[in-house]
């Protein structure tokens, strides 16, 4: 084991790989097949796994985000509407808001309709996707460099971006600085024990458990105020408050997660010898389709208006197995 800089804890420590025997192919978060491999390493101080960032990997990820097309959420009510309504319930005072990685801008558009939201800024590395935000009345600034933001905010929102951040220690330190003294962070990210496919998403940088995320953010003076487990299926939804006294100890994640992934890979591998209908062509549906195309008889998704049958691969008497991936 070599001693290297860890982007999770920001320290030098011995690193070891997180590995198990899986031949499943990777996918990007915009559902494209990725032929390259990635290696995960362990941050022993906080029980996170993270991908080693190389120049090649950075280029591939930049290409993924460059070609990323954001669409309106097809499932109603959308995740963004649910989050916006929760913010309306939880926060009554006048607020300035910063969203990290605003996607298609739907959440910003929802928040702009609330009277207590004074102004909204956004940060994202890709400035070309957000021309439509200029039409939102309370939207003020799109920043492409986090270190060039000098305002303080009452609320910072991180929706589906936490596990994508490749400089996690530096980013969270900056976000803590950007929050007002009693400011809040609203974090929504996939639960790795329920949304198991994220391990195979190429542009995912780090993964850990809810308890370890809470413990990790304590070091940036961000402490848990609300655990909103009820809010979104398969998601970790948490509200943190700056300078709020509520410390949480982390847990052993690595060994438990390895068992989960070995079980998931074994379960998925059984599909190879079946005749499958994939019902739901989101991330998991596309992941299975890209790995086992020869076993797929049909793909369908009522929200995305997909219904395609692949008849040539199967005999008429083959038993059909329907896989729901919602």
Buried (B, 14 or more C-beta within 10 A) or exposed (E): EEEEEBBBBBEEBEBEEBEEEBEBBBBBBBBBBBEEEBEBBBBBBBBBBBBBBEEEBEEBBEEBBEEBEBEEBEEEEBBBBBBBBBBBEBBEEEBBBBBBBBBBBBBBBBBBEBEEBEBBBBBBEBEEBBEEBEEBEBBBBBBEEBEEBEEEBBBBBBBBBBBBBBBBBBBBBBBBBBBBEEBBBBBBBBBBBEBBBBBBBBBBBBBBBBBBBBBBBBBBBBBBBBEBEEBBEBBBBBBBBBEBEEEBEBBEBBEEBBEBBEEBBEEBBEBEEBBBBBBBBBBBBBBBBBBBEEBBBBBBBEEBEBEEEBEEEBEEEEEEBEBEBE
